Amino acid sequence: MTDNPNKGSEAIEKELLNTLRHSNLDKDNLNDLVRIVADLRREGLQRTRILLKGIPRPDAITVQAVVEADRLSNILSHILTKTPRLQGVTVFPYGIPWPEIFHVNVDVGHTTQPALGAGMGVAA
C-alpha cells in the first residue's frame, strides 16, 4: 500500500484517462467517470475491469471488480449511498457453501433518460 492514498488514486486516474482517451466518450463525461472509478478503487474494489456502454457513442461504463467477503458490506454501502450517476449494481458470490469473494458490477453513466420518441407512450 502506498503512504499517500491520494498519490495512488492520481496514478489510477491518469492510467484510466490514458486507456479510455480513444473511447469516443465526451471529455467532461470521461473525466467524471474516471473520478468515480478511482473513488471506487480507493474503497477496495480489486482487479477492476472497465467496459464501455452505449452504441454508437459510449456514454456510460460498467466497472467489474472482485471484493472479499469481509469488505462487501462496506463497499456496497459506499456504492449505494455515495456513488454519483449510479445506474445499477450486480453482486455474484463465489465459493461453496459460503462465499469467500464476490464479483461486483457497478454501472455508472448519465442519470438523465432520453425523451420518448413521437408516437410512443407510457402505459398507465
Contacts in CASP RR format, 6 or more apart in sequence:
PFRMAT RR
TARGET T0000
AUTHOR 0000-0000-0000
METHOD contacts of the structure
MODEL  1
MTDNPNKGSEAIEKELLNTLRHSNLDKDNLNDLVRIVADLRREGLQRTRI
LLKGIPRPDAITVQAVVEADRLSNILSHILTKTPRLQGVTVFPYGIPWPE
IFHVNVDVGHTTQPALGAGMGVAA
2 8 0 8 1.000
5 42 0 8 1.000
9 38 0 8 1.000
9 39 0 8 1.000
9 41 0 8 1.000
9 42 0 8 1.000
12 37 0 8 1.000
12 38 0 8 1.000
12 41 0 8 1.000
13 34 0 8 1.000
13 35 0 8 1.000
13 38 0 8 1.000
16 34 0 8 1.000
16 37 0 8 1.000
16 38 0 8 1.000
16 50 0 8 1.000
17 30 0 8 1.000
17 31 0 8 1.000
17 34 0 8 1.000
19 50 0 8 1.000
20 30 0 8 1.000
20 33 0 8 1.000
20 34 0 8 1.000
20 50 0 8 1.000
20 52 0 8 1.000
21 30 0 8 1.000
23 30 0 8 1.000
23 52 0 8 1.000
23 58 0 8 1.000
24 57 0 8 1.000
24 58 0 8 1.000
25 33 0 8 1.000
25 52 0 8 1.000
25 57 0 8 1.000
25 58 0 8 1.000
25 59 0 8 1.000
26 59 0 8 1.000
29 59 0 8 1.000
29 109 0 8 1.000
29 110 0 8 1.000
32 84 0 8 1.000
32 85 0 8 1.000
33 60 0 8 1.000
33 61 0 8 1.000
33 85 0 8 1.000
33 108 0 8 1.000
33 109 0 8 1.000
36 83 0 8 1.000
36 84 0 8 1.000
36 85 0 8 1.000
36 108 0 8 1.000
37 48 0 8 1.000
37 50 0 8 1.000
37 61 0 8 1.000
37 63 0 8 1.000
37 108 0 8 1.000
39 82 0 8 1.000
39 83 0 8 1.000
40 48 0 8 1.000
40 63 0 8 1.000
40 65 0 8 1.000
40 75 0 8 1.000
40 78 0 8 1.000
40 79 0 8 1.000
40 83 0 8 1.000
40 106 0 8 1.000
41 48 0 8 1.000
43 74 0 8 1.000
43 75 0 8 1.000
43 78 0 8 1.000
43 79 0 8 1.000
44 67 0 8 1.000
44 71 0 8 1.000
44 75 0 8 1.000
45 63 0 8 1.000
45 65 0 8 1.000
45 66 0 8 1.000
45 67 0 8 1.000
45 75 0 8 1.000
45 104 0 8 1.000
45 106 0 8 1.000
46 65 0 8 1.000
46 66 0 8 1.000
46 67 0 8 1.000
46 68 0 8 1.000
47 65 0 8 1.000
47 66 0 8 1.000
48 63 0 8 1.000
48 64 0 8 1.000
48 65 0 8 1.000
49 63 0 8 1.000
49 64 0 8 1.000
49 65 0 8 1.000
50 61 0 8 1.000
50 62 0 8 1.000
50 63 0 8 1.000
50 64 0 8 1.000
51 61 0 8 1.000
51 62 0 8 1.000
51 64 0 8 1.000
52 58 0 8 1.000
52 60 0 8 1.000
52 61 0 8 1.000
53 59 0 8 1.000
53 60 0 8 1.000
53 61 0 8 1.000
53 62 0 8 1.000
53 107 0 8 1.000
53 109 0 8 1.000
54 60 0 8 1.000
59 109 0 8 1.000
59 110 0 8 1.000
60 87 0 8 1.000
60 107 0 8 1.000
60 108 0 8 1.000
60 109 0 8 1.000
60 110 0 8 1.000
61 107 0 8 1.000
61 108 0 8 1.000
61 109 0 8 1.000
62 105 0 8 1.000
62 106 0 8 1.000
62 107 0 8 1.000
62 108 0 8 1.000
63 105 0 8 1.000
63 106 0 8 1.000
63 107 0 8 1.000
63 108 0 8 1.000
64 103 0 8 1.000
64 104 0 8 1.000
64 105 0 8 1.000
65 103 0 8 1.000
65 104 0 8 1.000
65 106 0 8 1.000
66 101 0 8 1.000
66 102 0 8 1.000
66 103 0 8 1.000
66 104 0 8 1.000
67 75 0 8 1.000
67 101 0 8 1.000
67 102 0 8 1.000
67 104 0 8 1.000
68 100 0 8 1.000
68 101 0 8 1.000
68 102 0 8 1.000
69 98 0 8 1.000
69 99 0 8 1.000
69 100 0 8 1.000
69 101 0 8 1.000
69 102 0 8 1.000
72 91 0 8 1.000
72 102 0 8 1.000
72 104 0 8 1.000
75 104 0 8 1.000
76 89 0 8 1.000
76 91 0 8 1.000
76 104 0 8 1.000
79 86 0 8 1.000
79 89 0 8 1.000
79 104 0 8 1.000
79 106 0 8 1.000
80 86 0 8 1.000
80 89 0 8 1.000
83 106 0 8 1.000
83 108 0 8 1.000
84 108 0 8 1.000
85 108 0 8 1.000
85 109 0 8 1.000
85 110 0 8 1.000
85 111 0 8 1.000
86 106 0 8 1.000
86 107 0 8 1.000
86 108 0 8 1.000
87 107 0 8 1.000
87 108 0 8 1.000
87 109 0 8 1.000
87 111 0 8 1.000
88 106 0 8 1.000
88 107 0 8 1.000
89 104 0 8 1.000
89 105 0 8 1.000
89 106 0 8 1.000
89 107 0 8 1.000
90 104 0 8 1.000
90 105 0 8 1.000
91 102 0 8 1.000
91 103 0 8 1.000
91 104 0 8 1.000
91 105 0 8 1.000
92 102 0 8 1.000
92 103 0 8 1.000
92 104 0 8 1.000
93 99 0 8 1.000
93 101 0 8 1.000
93 102 0 8 1.000
94 100 0 8 1.000
94 101 0 8 1.000
94 102 0 8 1.000
94 103 0 8 1.000
95 101 0 8 1.000
116 122 0 8 1.000
END
